[in-house]
């Protein structure tokens, strides 16, 4: 388990020590860390070796690195001597990207997640109910819930969010006694509404935090979770590319403190530009995350929450809660249908289109027309993931078919609407019902897709 890793322990200790410093001292520490990272790792990476300014120039004067540049020449950004795992981004903008992630970087990710969870008194080893991805098919051995001892969690299929699943979960959590609810906001929402309608549930009395991952959350969802579970919502921001990691401020909603041990964040023309400090296998310098934020303000004094770390405000990302609907009109987050597989990296753009209940079409574009077996492999991977909840088909289309008139890529072209149910149900312990006004009003941002 990552919690026992010496790397995790060391990073948590380092973060705790940095949190006691003044902002100027944190900035000086990070500048020295960047200098060491450049000397040790960048000189062996082909893309940076060809441009000496990357090794000693001012960071703010270096060119911005686009996702497309990395996508077209991934090998030139790879360190030849650092062991790595090959992964693919979740394709949140409809365009998956091949990455190489060093093994220590995965443990570093867990350390930063643990640092954020600690705000609610939640540890990595604590029992959790988790609503996140997994190749669940028809469920685990025919059931939609699996206990994973390694992570001490009841993993609930995001493809089987029904009253039947929640009734079974209620029986299991009587003895399990979860300390946290973790997962996609869109997947936790049906459970929260079920709890509001059927509770109180003794098995949820020990919940200390609701940990939201991989999607943005609407304000009405935050209110729903806090009222139903009677616990704070914990959010963080990150990317599969591992360049910036930030945890939401304890005092100011929509303000996120950037962890200096993970990477350096800049805001250039409204876009978050990140330089990672943890992934030596594929270091990305001044990488355009394609996420947006308000200008980064100089950190002179500590925040009201006590943090000396710089802050990003009003993050707006590529990853909203676009949903598709299963055979029983159950909502399925496209975060659960992410593309962490090399089979999808051969496509230039990807989009889901739904016109009928329980059916979804994966529409792809590619510079060179994909072979039939490539299309079938992509279809089968998704079909295995959703099992009997969705019937998946795949088609090749023109790029113009996947973008709006303004050129914006649509991850989901949703043309089907389910029957409205349980929109305003009474909440737990007799509290007034929560309005769902504002649903769909604004997208959330993409959070860490790795954890």
C-alpha positions, 0 to 999 in steps of 0.5 A: 500500500502506498501509505507505507511507502518511504517516498510517501512518508518523506514527501508528507514530511517535506510538505509539512515542513514547507507549510511552516515557512514564509511565502518568500522562503517557499519560493526560494526553496522551489527555485532551488528545487527547479535548478536541481531538477534541470541539472539532473534530468533535463540534460538527457531528454532529447527535446531539451538537450537541443535547446540549452536555454531549458537548462539555465534560462529564466523559466518565464522566458521559455516557450510554452509547450503545447499538448499537440507538440508532446503528442506528435513527438512523445519520444523526444520528451522521454528520459532514456534511462528512467524506468517508467510506466506507459499510460494514456491520458483520460482524453478529457479534451477528446484527444488522448496523449501517451505519457511515460510516468516514473515509478516514484512519481506515482508514490509522490502523487499519493503523498500529495493526495494524502496531504489534501485528505488530511484536512478532513482527518482522512488517511489513505488507509481509512475505510472508504466508499469509492465511486470511481472507474474500473473495468467492471463490465457486468460487475464484480463476479456479477455484483456491482460492489467489490471490497479492495483490501489494498485500498481498504475501500468498497468500490462501487461500479459507476455503471450500476448506480441504482437503488438495488446497488445502494440497498446492497451497499447499505448492508455492507457499510453497517460493519465497514463503517466508512470514514470517507466517500470518494469519487466522481461528483456525478456518481456520488450524486445519485447515492447522496439523493438515495441517502437523503431519501432513505436515511439516516444510515448508521453506517455513514455516521463516521464519514469525515469527508467527501473526496471529489475526484476527476470531475468538477462539481457544481455548487448545488452538489457541494451543498447536497454532499455537505448536508447529506453526509454532514462532512466537508467536501475536499477537492484538488486539482491535477492532471495525468501529465503531472505538472501541477497539483493544488488542494482547495483552501480551507477558508476560500472555496474555489481557491487552490493552493499549489503544492511546491513539491509537485510543480510550478504553476503560472497563468499565461493569458488565462491558461494554467502553464505547469512545470512538473518536478516529480516525473523524471521519465517525461519532464514537461516544462512550461506545459499548457494544461489547457485549463484556465484560471484567474491570474496568479497573484504574488504570494507575499503573506500567508493565506487566511487558512495559514498556507504560505503556498501560492494560489490558483483561483477560479479554475475552469477546465476541460472536464465537465460532467457530461453524462451518458445514460444506461439501459435503466436511465442510470447516469454514467459519467464520461470520467468513468469512460476515460481512455487510459489505454494505448488503443485510444492514442492512435485517434486524433479526436474522440467524442461520444454521441448518444441518441437513445437510452442505453446506446452510445456511439464512440466517434473518432477522427485520425489523420490516417484512417484506422484499420478495422481491428483498431476500431474493434479493439477500442469498441471492445475495451469500452464494451468490457468496461460498461458491460450490459449497461450500454451498447457501444458502437464506433465510427470514423468521422471528419474533424469538423463533425466533432467541433462547434462552429467556434471550433470547440471540441465536444466530448459528449454530443448528448441528444437523449434526455432521461425521464426526470426523477428524484430532483427534489427529494427530502434530505436527511433528518428532516432538512428541507429539500435542496434545489437543483437550480444551476444544474449544467450552468457552468462546467467544473474543472478536471481534477487528478485522473490518476487517483 
